[in-house]
Structures are given as structure tokens and as C-alpha cells.
């Protein structure tokens, strides 16, 4: 039996957890966050099964999720990491630029990092990412280690939410 090992499926478990959390937040009236689909152009179709068998991305995606939390515009990207070192190559310059512009308009932008080997979620505020990003642009490390992160932003599971990122947003707002 063949195994499926597509890079395109990385993070799909994380995506499911975040999507379910978004549903919980919506059901409780706490937030309205939507997954942003990446626009594709089909190249080849299986006409019998009506499935796309080959496609390309129309444009670079900016973030995975966007919406509002009690009147505050929010956007974030969810990333999965299987080691203690997160490569900044997993984040694209156009994403960083979009998030900076989003915050300039009064929104909150962040990365949700899932350290799968430890089953830990980390709320990475954009301003914290920008410290690592600047270091990389100045010729320094092209990654950051978990020990460099602010321990206050680890998300603890409670209240039945799978990925309680609203707590991270509150902490982020309190620290501005």
C-alpha cells in the first residue's frame, strides 16, 4: 500500500483544529474568523469524477485567516513546526508586508505556531516576529529557537477551546 507524503498536506491537522476553534468562537459570539482560500486556476480536470487533477496558484496568498474579534480586525497565519527551531523561510516577505499594513490600519496580526512534537501552541505577535525577521535581513540567523520566545504567549488549552488564541490576542493588546 502506498503512503501519501505531500508537502501540501502539512499543517492540515492544525488547520482543522483552528477551523473548529473558529466555529466554537462564532457559536459563542466571541469572534468571526474565516479561512481564506488560496485562489487556483485548474489546468487539468478528470471529467468523469469532476476533480481537478492539476492546477496552479493564481496569486500569492497573504494570510490563512481574517476576521473580527469583538470589533477588532484580526488576521493570522497558522504554521506547524516539528522541531524546536522555526525556519523563517516558512514565512514569505509578502505576508510580513501585508501584516504590517494590516496593523497600520488598526488591526491585530499574528502567527499561530504549533510545535507538533510538544503539542504546544504559540501566539507569535507580529512585533515579535519582526525582531527575528530584522535579524535575518541583517545577515543573522534565518530561524528562531523556541527558547527565544516569550513564555507568556504559549496558549494553554482550557474552556473547551482547541486552540485558545483569543487569550493571545488579549495579551498582545495588553502589551501594546
N, C-alpha and C positions, 0 to 999 in steps of 0.2 A: 504494500500500500504506500503510495506516495504521500509525502508531507508537504504542506503548504508553508512556504517561508518567504512571503513577500514583505519587503520593507514598507510597502504601502499600508500594511495592517498594523504596524507598530502604533501603540497608543490606542487601539480600538477598545480595549478594556477600560482604559482611562476615560475615553470619550463616553462610553456607556455609563460609567459612574457619574461623570459630570452631567450628562443629559438627564439622568434620573434625579440628581440633586436639583437641577434646574426645574424639573417638573414639581418636585416637592416644594421648592420656594414659590413657584407660581400658584400651586394649590393653596398654600398658606397665605398668599397675598404679600409675600415678602419681597419678591423680585420678579422681573420678567426678562429672562435672558434667552436668546435664540442662538442656535448653531448656525454659522454662516457657511453655506455650501460653497465649495470651490467650483467655479464655472468651468465646464469642459465642453469640448467640441467632439462629437463622435466621428470617428474615421471609418470604422467598420462595424457592421451590425450583423448579428445572427438573426436573419429574418424569420426563421422558423420559431425560435424561442423569444424573439423580440428583446434580445440582450445586446448591450454594447460590448464588443469584444476588443476594440482598440479606440483610444481617444487621447486627446492632448489637452493640457490646461490652457484655457483662453487667456488668462492673466494670472499674475502672482496674487496669491491670497494675502490678506493683511492679517487678520486675527481669526481665531476659531469661533469666538463668542462675542456677542454685543447685546446690550440691552440697558435696562434701568433698574436700580435698586432704590426704591422709595424716593424717586425723583432725581437720583444721581446717575448720570450716564456712566456706563461701565463697559470696558472691553478687555478681553483677555485671551491668551493663547495657552493651551494645555500641552505640556511636554512631559515625556516619560524618560527616565534615566535609570539604567540598570547598574550603575556604579556610583562611587562617591564623588566622581568628577564629571561635571556637566560641560560638554563642549559647546562653546559659543557658536560654532558652525551650525548648530541646530536652530539658531535664530538668524533671521535674514535682515539685512540693513533696512529694507523697505518696511518691515514690520516695526522696527525700532522707530523709524521716522514717523510712521502712522501713529504709533502710540504716543510719541512726544507731541504731535499735533493734536491728538485727542485730549491729552491732559491740558494743553494750552487753551482748549475750549471749555475747560472746567470739568472734564471727565476724570475717571479713575482708570488707569491702565495697569495691568499686571500680568505676570506669568504664573500659572499654576504648574508646579513641578512635582511629579510623582516619582519618588525614589522607590522603584518596584522591589528591589532586593531587601528593603527595610520596611516596606508597606507604609511609607511616610508621605504625607502631602506637605508641600511647602508653598506658601504665598510669597512670591517674589515681586515686591513693588518695583515699578519701572525705575524709580530713582536708584534702587539698589543694583538693578541690572546695569544701569548706566555707568556705575563705578567700574564694574568688570569690563564693560564694553570699551570705555575710555582706556583702561589699562591695555586691552588688546590692540586698540588702534595706535597706541603709543609704543607698540613693539613688545609688550609684555605677554603674559600667559594668554592663551587662546581658549581658556576654560576657567571654571571656578570650582573649588572644592567645597564639600558640604560644611567643613569646619569653618569656612569663611562666612557662612550665612548667619544672619541674626536669629538666634534661637526663639525669639518672640513670635516669629512668623510661621512656625510649624503649626499645622492645623490638627487639632485634636478632635477625633470623632465623638460626637455626643448629640443628644436631642434627636437621634434617628436620622440625621443627615449624613449621606455617604461621604461627601466632600464639603465640609462646612466652611466654604470660602467667604461667606458674609462676615465671619469673625475676622478674617484677614483684612477685608475692606475696612471694617470699623477701626482696627488697629492702625491701618495705613492712614486713615483720615485723622485719627487722634495724634499721629506722629508728624503731621504736616506743619 
